[in-house]
Amino acid sequence: MTTATYWATIDRFRALADAEPDRKAVIYPGGTGTDGLPDYRDISYRELDRWSDAIAEHLTESGVGSGTRTIVLVLPSPELYAILFALLKIGAVPVVIDPGMGVRRMVHCLRAVEAEAFIGIPQAHALRVMFRRSFRRVRTTLTVGRRWFWGGPTLDSWTRTPSGALPERVPADPDELLIIGFTTGSTGPAKAVELTHGNLAAMVEQVHAARGHTPPGTSLVTLPLVGVLDLLLGSRCVLPPLIPSKVGSTDPAHVVDAIGRFGVRTMFASPAVLIPLLERLRAHPVDLPSLGSIFSGGAPVPHWCVAGLREVLRPDAEIYAGYGSTEALPMSTIESRELLAGLVERAKSGEGTCIGRPTDRVRVRLLAVTDDPVATWDDTEELGVGEIGEIVVAGPNVSTRYYWPAQANIAGKITDGEQIWHRTGDLGWLDEQGRIWFCGRKSQRITTAHGPMFTVQIEQVFNAVAGVARTALVGVGAPGAQRPVLCVELEPGADAVAALTRLRTRAAGFDTLAPIAEFLVHPRFPVDIRHNAKIGREQLARWATKKLDSRR
């Protein structure tokens, strides 16, 4: 008989609910006021704790328990957190994915996990029914919202109060699987990442350490996982209106309103939220005295955005640029004062982008650049300070295994005794101070007859040119003999001829940029749907190839 287990760290939430039962847990939009701004409602720690107990009770009766793989496709809301906490309380395995990758890709990915339970909004269940064969092992369903043309209970049909105490469970082993989270697939094939009980517990401590072990108070949340971590740290989590698959569509006026209305102390957001927020605060200045810290993630935040936020927020506000992934969150951070104290100028001179020092208990190594699998460290060369290689990490928050596809473990993991290292697929180097400098994705490097060229390292040089919004280096031709081409997106109203002249002049000042002879203006770069920031260089490479071929 299988022992019933649970995620032990959820006891922190229970303790908070007992100590401060009336403390607001989740503050969420519940309509629109006459002023056009959201009306908000809230749910307390006690209410959320009891609601999640009730859901856990019903799920257990339906056969969901320790290890049950459960797809969760629910919008950010109190319902989402009640469901996630219920699953964590009974040791089930939530399966989470970004719908922004597209329906067919999403269904293909979810088919691979062979889930046994499915919890989702009506649109998600409609896909389950349409692609029935992809979900043939699902035995338990729960609809969040109105049920259309399928069976099973709805969340509203269940009470929010448990009938009694949940059965006794024992804490799971730290190495047991807790969550399956899919990578977005924006820079390569999507993969199913295994996060263990120990991984998620470590993330709670690392987020707390990143804030200097200061309680978050009230936090504005744009990423559900951050909301889970913050609730375990006692935060009042504010959820502004947003669409998870299109975070860039979030109205900055709503973000400003929420910060001011609820006294938000800290927030986590991608550049897709922070850039419009900066533009809003410049166009409509307003004091936000409560906001003491911002953590950016999901995609690299431009240095000019960091500098701009420093100008519009209170003088002692801390702004952190973070580096992480589904497999390892967080890996490193750097605060704005250090970044702006000369490191941006070094980026403009071609050193790459400084992404800070490794976070608490995370170790970093540099692997000689190769596309081949590396089974152990004995099979490869570890690089020293100043040498560009693949960033490889290990730590208590770092996933050591992919659930799917199996070959991803061969390509993406390195064994070092009992320690498993994760290959990030990112290229960079370490300086004498132990800081990581990011140079670009390994899969997007340009291999010319004269040697490799690294995208971000080179683009930062050109992004400093007046009239240029951003650039993207791509390769045309066969690997090993590629022609480097710089794609250019201009600022609105910029003169293309003048900007291209400045770019060529800039290139002439760097020996490393000499191979770049082609500069192509693109109307608008393709970017990932979710963060609106990761450039689709593969698409640009195909576009550049056609463009150059048409000149022949």
BAVEXRO-203224 format. One record per residue (C-alpha): residue number from 0; x, y negated, z negated. Coordinates in Angstrom, 2 decimals, always signed. Each point is the difference from the previous one (the first is absolute). Example, Ala and Ser with C-alpha at 12.3 -4.5 7.8 and 13.67 -1.06 7.14 Angstrom:
<rs>
   k      xx      yy      zz
   0  +12.30   +4.50   -7.80
   1   +1.37   -3.44   +0.66
</rs>
This chain:
<rs>
   k      xx      yy      zz
   0   +0.00   +0.00   +0.00
   1   +1.34   -3.44   +0.99
   2   +0.61   -2.36   -2.93
   3   -2.03   -3.21   +0.23
   4   +2.40   -2.94   +0.20
   5   -0.14   -3.79   +0.31
   6   +2.30   -2.98   +0.60
   7   +1.29   -0.82   -3.47
   8   +0.65   -3.67   +0.76
   9   -3.77   -0.56   +0.31
  10   -0.01   +0.14   -3.82
  11   +1.33   -3.56   +0.11
  12   -3.24   -1.09   +1.63
  13   -2.08   +1.85   -2.56
  14   +1.95   -1.66   -2.81
  15   -0.65   -3.43   +1.51
  16   -3.70   +0.77   +0.31
  17   -0.09   +0.98   -3.69
  18   +2.03   -3.00   -1.18
  19   -1.70   -2.69   +2.12
  20   -3.24   +1.52   +1.30
  21   -1.50   -3.30   +1.17
  22   +3.11   -1.19   +1.83
  23   -0.75   -0.54   +3.69
  24   +1.60   +2.69   +2.11
  25   -1.06   -0.77   +3.58
  26   -1.38   -3.33   +1.23
  27   -1.51   +0.42   +3.45
  28   -2.08   -1.91   +2.59
  29   -3.74   +0.53   -0.22
  30   -1.44   -2.38   +2.54
  31   +0.53   -3.56   +1.20
  32   -0.81   -3.21   -1.85
  33   -1.57   -3.14   +1.42
  34   +3.48   -1.48   +0.41
  35   +0.96   +2.83   +2.34
  36   +2.42   +1.50   -2.53
  37   -0.43   +3.50   -1.45
  38   -2.11   +0.63   -3.07
  39   +1.77   +2.42   -2.31
  40   -1.09   +2.73   -2.35
  41   +2.07   +2.03   -2.43
  42   +0.24   +3.33   -1.75
  43   +1.66   +0.53   -3.37
  44   +2.65   +2.53   -1.00
  45   -2.56   +1.95   -2.03
  46   -2.50   +0.05   +2.88
  47   +2.64   +1.10   +2.51
  48   +1.34   +2.67   -2.38
  49   -3.47   +1.46   -0.66
  50   -1.01   -0.22   +3.67
  51   +3.14   +1.86   +1.07
  52   -0.70   +2.61   -2.72
  53   -3.51   +0.48   +1.40
  54   +1.34   +0.42   +3.56
  55   +2.64   +2.43   -1.28
  56   -2.74   +1.99   -1.71
  57   -2.10   +0.23   +3.17
  58   +3.01   +0.86   +2.18
  59   +1.05   +2.74   -2.40
  60   -3.50   +1.49   +0.18
  61   +0.35   -0.09   +3.81
  62   +3.19   +2.04   -0.11
  63   +2.55   -2.81   +0.26
  64   +2.91   +0.41   -2.40
  65   +3.75   +0.25   -0.36
  66   +1.64   -0.04   +3.42
  67   -3.18   -0.51   +2.05
  68   +0.99   -2.05   +3.05
  69   -2.62   -2.75   +0.22
  70   -0.20   -2.51   +2.85
  71   -0.91   -3.47   -1.30
  72   -1.20   -2.54   +2.58
  73   -1.56   -2.75   -2.09
  74   +0.39   -3.79   +0.26
  75   +1.78   -1.89   -2.83
  76   -2.63   -0.28   -2.72
  77   -0.82   +1.15   -3.53
  78   -1.34   +3.17   +1.63
  79   +3.43   +0.75   +1.46
  80   +1.77   -0.36   -3.35
  81   -2.66   +2.02   -1.84
  82   +0.41   +2.80   +2.56
  83   +3.80   -0.07   -0.04
  84   +0.15   +0.01   -3.79
  85   -2.53   +2.87   -0.10
  86   +2.20   +2.06   +2.33
  87   +3.12   -0.79   -2.03
  88   -1.80   +1.01   -3.20
  89   -0.73   +3.48   +1.38
  90   +3.31   +0.51   +1.81
  91   -1.52   -0.05   +3.48
  92   +2.13   -1.25   +2.91
  93   -1.31   -3.16   +1.71
  94   +0.87   -0.17   +3.70
  95   +0.27   -3.62   +1.16
  96   +0.58   -1.39   +3.49
  97   -0.11   -3.33   +1.84
  98   -3.00   -0.03   +2.40
  99   +1.79   -2.73   +1.96
 100   +2.04   +2.64   +1.82
 101   -3.05   +0.83   +2.14
 102   -2.74   +2.60   -0.26
 103   +1.55   +2.85   +2.00
 104   +3.42   -0.33   -1.61
 105   -1.62   -0.15   -3.43
 106   -2.11   +3.11   +0.62
 107   +3.06   +1.83   +1.35
 108   +1.92   -0.83   -3.18
 109   -2.83   +0.91   -2.36
 110   -0.52   +3.34   +1.75
 111   +3.52   +0.98   -1.04
 112   -0.65   -0.23   -3.75
 113   -2.94   +2.44   +0.12
 114   -1.90   -1.94   -2.67
 115   -2.57   +1.78   -2.15
 116   -1.96   -3.10   -1.06
 117   -0.96   -3.19   +1.81
 118   -1.02   -3.30   -1.65
 119   -0.74   -2.93   +2.26
 120   -2.22   -2.77   +1.26
 121   -2.69   +0.88   +2.58
 122   +2.21   -0.82   +2.99
 123   +2.65   +2.43   -1.30
 124   -2.55   +2.79   -0.42
 125   -1.29   -0.64   +3.51
 126   +3.51   +0.75   +1.28
 127   +0.13   +3.11   -2.18
 128   -3.18   +1.26   +1.62
 129   +1.08   -0.98   +3.53
 130   +3.37   +1.75   -0.42
 131   -1.40   +2.86   -2.06
 132   +2.72   +2.49   +0.99
 133   +2.68   -2.31   -1.37
 134   -1.62   +0.16   -3.44
 135   -1.14   +3.62   +0.01
 136   +1.40   +0.72   -3.49
 137   -1.95   -2.80   -1.68
 138   -2.48   +1.46   -2.50
 139   -0.77   -3.03   -2.19
 140   -1.14   -3.37   +1.30
 141   -0.95   -3.28   -1.64
 142   -1.37   -3.02   +1.86
 143   +0.78   -3.49   -1.27
 144   -2.94   -1.97   +1.38
 145   -3.05   +1.24   +1.90
 146   -0.01   +3.57   +1.25
 147   -0.91   +0.21   +3.70
 148   -0.41   +3.41   +1.66
 149   +2.00   +2.32   -2.24
 150   -0.55   +1.65   -3.34
 151   +1.65   -0.33   -3.38
 152   -0.39   -2.50   -2.83
 153   +0.56   -3.74   +0.08
 154   +1.98   -1.83   -2.64
 155   -3.10   -1.99   -0.92
 156   -1.88   +3.23   -0.76
 157   +2.47   +0.77   -2.79
 158   -0.25   -1.73   -3.36
 159   +2.82   -2.23   -1.19
 160   +0.04   +1.58   -3.45
 161   +1.46   +3.46   -0.67
 162   -2.16   +2.52   -1.83
 163   +2.83   +0.72   -2.39
 164   +3.74   +0.16   -0.37
 165   +1.97   +1.47   +2.92
 166   +1.40   +3.51   -0.58
 167   +3.51   +0.16   -1.43
 168   +2.76   -0.09   +2.58
 169   +3.77   +0.17   -0.32
 170   +2.43   -2.47   +1.60
 171   +1.23   +1.24   +3.35
 172   +3.65   +0.67   +0.64
 173   +1.69   -3.19   +1.31
 174   +0.96   +1.83   +3.20
 175   -3.57   +1.03   +0.84
 176   -1.71   -1.63   +3.00
 177   -2.26   -2.92   -0.95
 178   -0.67   -2.07   +3.15
 179   +0.39   +0.47   +3.75
 180   +0.49   -3.35   +1.69
 181   +0.50   -0.47   +3.72
 182   +2.54   -2.37   +1.47
 183   -1.60   -2.55   +2.34
 184   +1.77   +1.31   +3.08
 185   +0.82   -3.55   +1.12
 186   +3.69   +0.83   +0.56
 187   -0.25   +3.73   +0.73
 188   -2.34   +2.98   -0.33
 189   -2.20   -0.09   -3.11
 190   +1.07   +2.46   -2.71
 191   -1.74   +1.36   -3.10
 192   +2.10   -0.96   -3.03
 193   -0.17   +2.01   -3.21
 194   +0.04   -2.09   -3.19
 195   +0.30   +1.94   -3.23
 196   -1.30   -0.70   -3.50
 197   +3.51   -1.18   -0.87
 198   +0.28   -2.25   +3.07
 199   -3.14   -1.97   -0.86
 200   +0.88   -0.20   -3.70
 201   +3.39   -1.46   +0.95
 202   -1.67   -2.60   +2.26
 203   -1.99   -1.29   -2.98
 204   +3.19   -0.53   -1.98
 205   +1.87   -1.52   +2.93
 206   -2.76   -2.53   +0.75
 207   +0.00   -0.93   -3.69
 208   +3.81   -0.35   +0.04
 209   -0.12   -2.14   +3.16
 210   -2.18   -2.48   -1.91
 211   +2.45   -0.09   -2.88
 212   -2.30   +2.25   -2.10
 213   -2.45   -2.91   -0.21
 214   -3.69   +1.00   -0.01
 215   -1.54   -0.96   +3.36
 216   -2.97   -1.82   -1.57
 217   -2.14   -0.57   +3.08
 218   +1.27   +1.28   +3.36
 219   -1.28   -0.47   +3.53
 220   +0.09   +3.32   +1.80
 221   +0.09   +0.61   +3.75
 222   +1.35   +3.57   -0.11
 223   -2.04   +2.67   -1.87
 224   +3.04   +1.85   -1.36
 225   +1.22   -3.21   -1.65
 226   -3.44   -0.32   -1.59
 227   +0.34   +3.48   -1.52
 228   +3.41   -0.90   -1.43
 229   -1.16   -3.37   -1.31
 230   -3.06   +1.47   -1.73
 231   +2.32   +2.35   -1.88
 232   +1.91   -3.09   -1.16
 233   -3.12   -1.74   -1.28
 234   -0.61   -2.41   +2.87
 235   -3.23   -1.69   +0.93
 236   +0.08   +0.88   +3.71
 237   -1.57   -2.51   +2.39
 238   -1.01   +1.37   +3.40
 239   -0.49   -2.76   +2.60
 240   -2.15   +0.83   +3.04
 241   +2.18   +1.90   +2.49
 242   -0.02   +2.79   +2.56
 243   +2.74   +2.53   -0.91
 244   +0.80   +0.83   +3.63
 245   +0.17   -3.71   +0.90
 246   +1.56   -1.72   -2.98
 247   +1.04   -2.88   +2.26
 248   -3.65   -1.01   +0.38
 249   -0.24   -0.89   -3.70
 250   -1.24   -3.60   -0.41
 251   +2.71   -2.01   -1.82
 252   -2.69   -2.29   -1.42
 253   -1.40   +3.02   -1.86
 254   +3.47   +0.84   -1.33
 255   +0.55   -3.56   -1.27
 256   -3.46   -0.03   -1.55
 257   +0.57   +3.31   -1.80
 258   +3.39   -1.08   -1.37
 259   -1.42   -3.22   -1.39
 260   -3.32   +1.37   -1.20
 261   +1.39   +2.96   -1.95
 262   +3.41   -1.34   -1.01
 263   +1.92   +2.61   +1.99
 264   +3.49   +0.43   -1.46
 265   +1.52   +2.37   +2.56
 266   -0.83   +1.33   +3.46
 267   +1.22   +2.59   +2.47
 268   -0.57   -0.73   +3.68
 269   +1.47   +0.57   +3.44
 270   +1.23   -2.84   +2.24
 271   -3.34   +0.28   +1.82
 272   -1.58   -1.52   -3.13
 273   +2.87   -2.21   -1.19
 274   +0.59   -1.88   +3.26
 275   -3.65   -1.16   +0.34
 276   +0.04   -0.78   -3.75
 277   +2.99   -2.30   +0.51
 278   -1.67   -1.69   +2.98
 279   -3.16   -0.52   -2.06
 280   +1.87   -1.53   -2.94
 281   +1.88   -2.35   +2.33
 282   -3.19   -1.12   +1.74
 283   -2.07   -0.17   -3.20
 284   +2.39   -0.54   -2.95
 285   -1.28   +1.28   -3.32
 286   +1.70   +0.76   -3.31
 287   +0.15   +3.68   -0.96
 288   +1.51   -0.30   -3.50
 289   -0.74   +3.59   -1.03
 290   +1.85   +1.70   +2.87
 291   +3.39   +0.99   -1.37
 292   +1.14   +2.74   +2.39
 293   -0.55   +1.32   +3.50
 294   +1.22   +3.37   +1.25
 295   +0.10   +0.53   +3.75
 296   -0.02   +3.39   +1.69
 297   -1.28   +1.96   +2.97
 298   +2.26   -1.84   +2.45
 299   +2.94   -2.43   -0.18
 300   -1.10   -3.46   -1.14
 301   +1.62   -2.83   +2.03
 302   +2.46   -2.10   -1.98
 303   -1.80   -3.18   +1.08
 304   -3.17   +1.34   -1.61
 305   +1.88   +0.66   -3.25
 306   +1.48   -3.50   +0.10
 307   -3.39   -1.54   +0.77
 308   -1.70   +1.76   -2.91
 309   +2.69   -1.30   -2.31
 310   -0.94   -3.54   +1.08
 311   -3.76   +0.35   -0.59
 312   -0.02   +2.04   -3.21
 313   +1.03   -0.99   -3.50
 314   +3.79   -0.48   -0.39
 315   +0.58   +3.05   -2.18
 316   -2.03   +2.41   +2.15
 317   +1.86   +3.14   +1.03
 318   -0.36   +1.35   +3.54
 319   +1.36   +3.45   +0.72
 320   +0.62   +1.50   +3.41
 321   -0.36   +3.74   -0.39
 322   +1.19   +3.00   +1.96
 323   -1.83   +3.30   -0.17
 324   -1.97   +2.62   +1.87
 325   -2.65   +2.62   -0.60
 326   +2.83   +2.38   -0.93
 327   +1.67   -2.37   -2.45
 328   -1.72   -2.99   -1.57
 329   +1.78   -2.17   -0.98
 330   +3.61   +0.49   +1.19
 331   +1.43   -3.48   -0.46
 332   -1.01   -3.60   -0.71
 333   +1.58   -3.44   +0.19
 334   -1.26   -3.21   -1.57
 335   -0.35   -3.15   +2.09
 336   +2.65   -2.06   -1.80
 337   +2.72   +2.55   +0.76
 338   -1.26   +0.46   +3.56
 339   +0.00   -3.72   +0.75
 340   +3.40   -0.63   -1.64
 341   +2.02   +0.70   +3.15
 342   -1.27   +3.47   +0.96
 343   -2.39   -1.33   +2.63
 344   +2.86   -1.83   +1.69
 345   +1.96   +3.24   +0.07
 346   -2.98   +1.68   +1.67
 347   -0.01   -2.72   +2.67
 348   +3.66   +0.71   +0.65
 349   -0.69   +3.64   +0.82
 350   +0.47   +1.93   -3.24
 351   -3.54   +1.38   -0.17
 352   -2.73   -0.75   -2.54
 353   +0.81   +0.34   -3.70
 354   -2.71   +2.07   -1.72
 355   +1.55   -0.04   -3.46
 356   +1.27   +2.53   -2.49
 357   -1.47   +3.45   -0.63
 358   -2.84   +0.02   -2.51
 359   +0.08   +1.72   -3.38
 360   +1.56   +3.50   +0.23
 361   +0.10   +0.02   +3.83
 362   +3.32   +1.04   +1.53
 363   +1.08   -1.00   +3.52
 364   +2.53   +1.52   +2.39
 365   +0.90   -0.75   +3.62
 366   +0.07   +2.88   +2.45
 367   +1.98   -0.12   +3.24
 368   -2.49   -0.70   +2.80
 369   -1.27   +3.19   +1.56
 370   -3.29   +1.31   +1.37
 371   +0.91   +3.54   -1.03
 372   -1.29   +1.72   -3.17
 373   +2.35   -0.10   -2.98
 374   -0.61   +2.89   -2.40
 375   +2.48   -0.97   -2.74
 376   +2.43   -2.80   -0.73
 377   +2.80   +2.47   +0.72
 378   -1.13   -0.08   +3.65
 379   +0.47   -3.73   +0.49
 380   +1.95   -3.15   -0.80
 381   -1.08   -2.48   -2.65
 382   +0.92   -3.54   +1.04
 383   +1.64   -2.64   -2.13
 384   -0.70   -3.67   -0.74
 385   -0.53   -2.08   +3.13
 386   -0.57   +2.93   +2.38
 387   -3.33   +0.23   +1.83
 388   -1.81   +3.30   -0.42
 389   -3.37   +1.53   -0.79
 390   -1.42   -1.02   -3.38
 391   -0.54   +3.11   -2.13
 392   -1.64   -0.14   -3.44
 393   -0.70   +2.17   -3.02
 394   -1.82   -0.70   -3.23
 395   -2.94   +1.00   -2.18
 396   -2.48   -1.85   +2.24
 397   +1.41   +1.39   +3.27
 398   -1.95   +2.75   +1.75
 399   +2.08   +3.11   +0.57
 400   -2.29   +1.75   +2.44
 401   -2.43   -0.47   +2.89
 402   -3.19   +2.03   -0.02
 403   -0.17   -0.27   +3.80
 404   +1.59   +0.48   +2.46
 405   +2.42   +2.59   -1.34
 406   +2.83   -1.13   +2.29
 407   -0.08   -3.44   -1.63
 408   +1.65   +1.55   -3.06
 409   +2.88   +1.23   +2.14
 410   +0.46   -3.37   +1.69
 411   -0.71   -2.24   -3.01
 412   +1.48   +1.62   -3.12
 413   +3.52   +0.78   -1.23
 414   +0.78   +2.46   -2.80
 415   +2.64   -0.96   -2.57
 416   -0.01   +2.74   -2.63
 417   -3.32   -0.39   -1.81
 418   -0.46   -3.53   +1.36
 419   -1.97   -0.63   +3.22
 420   +0.84   -3.16   +1.95
 421   -2.44   -1.70   +2.37
 422   +1.18   -1.30   +3.38
 423   -1.90   -3.26   +0.58
 424   +0.67   -0.27   +3.73
 425   +1.17   -3.57   -0.67
 426   +3.49   -1.28   +0.70
 427   +1.95   -2.32   -2.25
 428   +3.09   -0.54   -2.11
 429   +0.96   -0.65   -3.61
 430   +1.95   -3.06   -1.12
 431   +2.45   -0.31   -2.90
 432   -2.85   -1.10   -2.31
 433   -1.97   +3.18   +0.69
 434   -2.60   -1.77   +2.15
 435   -1.56   +1.69   +3.02
 436   +0.08   -1.78   +3.37
 437   -2.63   +1.26   +2.44
 438   +1.00   +0.15   +3.69
 439   -2.97   +1.73   +1.66
 440   -1.65   +3.36   +0.62
 441   +2.29   +2.82   +1.10
 442   -2.46   +1.09   +2.70
 443   +0.00   -3.53   +1.46
 444   +3.77   -0.52   +0.23
 445   +1.39   -0.85   +3.43
 446   +2.77   +2.25   +1.27
 447   +2.01   -1.78   +2.69
 448   +3.13   +1.05   +1.82
 449   +1.90   -2.30   -2.38
 450   -1.50   +1.42   -3.20
 451   -3.13   -0.28   -2.14
 452   -1.99   -3.18   -0.66
 453   -2.40   -0.32   -2.93
 454   -3.30   -1.82   +0.43
 455   -0.58   -2.03   -3.18
 456   +3.66   -0.86   -0.38
 457   +0.00   -1.65   +3.43
 458   -3.52   -1.44   -0.04
 459   +0.75   -2.03   -3.14
 460   +2.65   -1.90   +1.97
 461   -2.47   -0.99   +2.72
 462   -2.97   -0.63   -2.29
 463   +1.81   -3.10   -1.27
 464   -0.31   -1.71   +3.40
 465   -2.43   -2.92   +0.27
 466   -3.22   +0.82   +1.84
 467   +0.30   +3.74   -0.65
 468   -2.69   +1.70   -2.12
 469   +1.70   +3.40   -0.02
 470   +2.12   +2.27   +2.17
 471   +0.28   +3.74   +0.62
 472   +3.03   +1.81   +1.37
 473   -0.84   +3.01   +2.19
 474   +1.96   +2.34   +2.24
 475   -0.71   +0.68   +3.67
 476   +1.43   +3.09   +1.63
 477   +1.40   +3.31   -1.19
 478   +1.42   +0.27   -3.55
 479   +3.73   -0.50   +0.04
 480   -0.23   -2.38   +2.96
 481   -2.87   -2.25   -1.03
 482   -0.25   -3.64   +1.00
 483   -0.83   -2.17   -3.03
 484   -2.94   -2.32   +0.69
 485   -1.19   -2.71   -2.38
 486   -3.78   -0.46   +0.04
 487   -1.04   -3.44   -1.21
 488   -3.26   -1.26   -1.48
 489   -0.07   -3.79   +0.03
 490   -1.56   -2.35   -2.51
 491   -3.23   -1.64   +1.22
 492   +0.78   -2.86   +2.37
 493   +3.69   +0.83   +0.32
 494   +1.71   -0.62   +3.34
 495   +1.03   +3.42   +1.35
 496   +2.88   -1.24   +2.17
 497   +1.52   -2.05   -2.82
 498   -0.41   +2.84   -2.50
 499   +1.63   +2.55   +2.29
 500   +2.91   -2.38   +0.58
 501   +0.49   -0.33   -3.76
 502   -0.14   +3.79   -0.39
 503   +2.72   +0.54   +2.60
 504   +2.13   -2.67   -1.64
 505   -0.50   +1.71   -3.34
 506   +1.02   +3.35   +1.46
 507   +3.20   -1.49   +1.41
 508   +1.16   -0.79   -3.52
 509   +0.13   +3.65   -1.10
 510   +2.21   +2.68   +1.56
 511   -2.43   +2.69   -1.20
 512   -2.78   -1.56   +2.10
 513   +1.95   -0.11   +3.26
 514   -1.69   +3.13   +1.47
 515   -3.40   -1.74   -0.09
 516   -0.62   -1.48   +3.43
 517   -3.77   +0.27   +0.29
 518   -2.43   -2.27   -1.90
 519   -3.71   +0.57   +0.65
 520   -2.85   -2.10   -1.37
 521   -2.96   +2.07   -1.22
 522   -3.37   -1.65   -0.69
 523   -0.63   +1.82   -3.28
 524   +1.87   +2.92   -1.54
 525   -1.89   +3.20   -0.73
 526   -0.04   +0.61   -3.75
 527   -1.36   +2.61   -2.37
 528   -3.70   -0.38   -0.77
 529   +0.26   +0.14   -3.77
 530   +2.77   -2.46   -0.84
 531   +0.05   -2.02   +3.22
 532   +3.77   -0.23   -0.42
 533   +1.83   +3.14   +1.18
 534   +0.90   -0.65   +3.64
 535   -0.84   +2.71   +2.53
 536   +3.45   +0.11   +1.58
 537   -0.75   +3.23   +1.84
 538   -2.89   -1.72   +1.80
 539   +2.19   -3.02   +0.72
 540   +2.70   +2.25   +1.45
 541   -2.49   +1.44   +2.50
 542   -1.21   -3.51   +0.84
 543   +3.58   -1.25   +0.51
 544   +0.82   +2.96   +2.23
 545   -2.95   -0.79   +2.30
 546   +0.88   -3.68   -0.04
 547   +3.58   +0.59   +1.07
 548   -0.99   +2.63   +2.58
 549   -2.36   -2.50   +1.62
 550   +2.93   -2.35   +0.64
 551   +1.76   +2.50   +2.21
</rs>
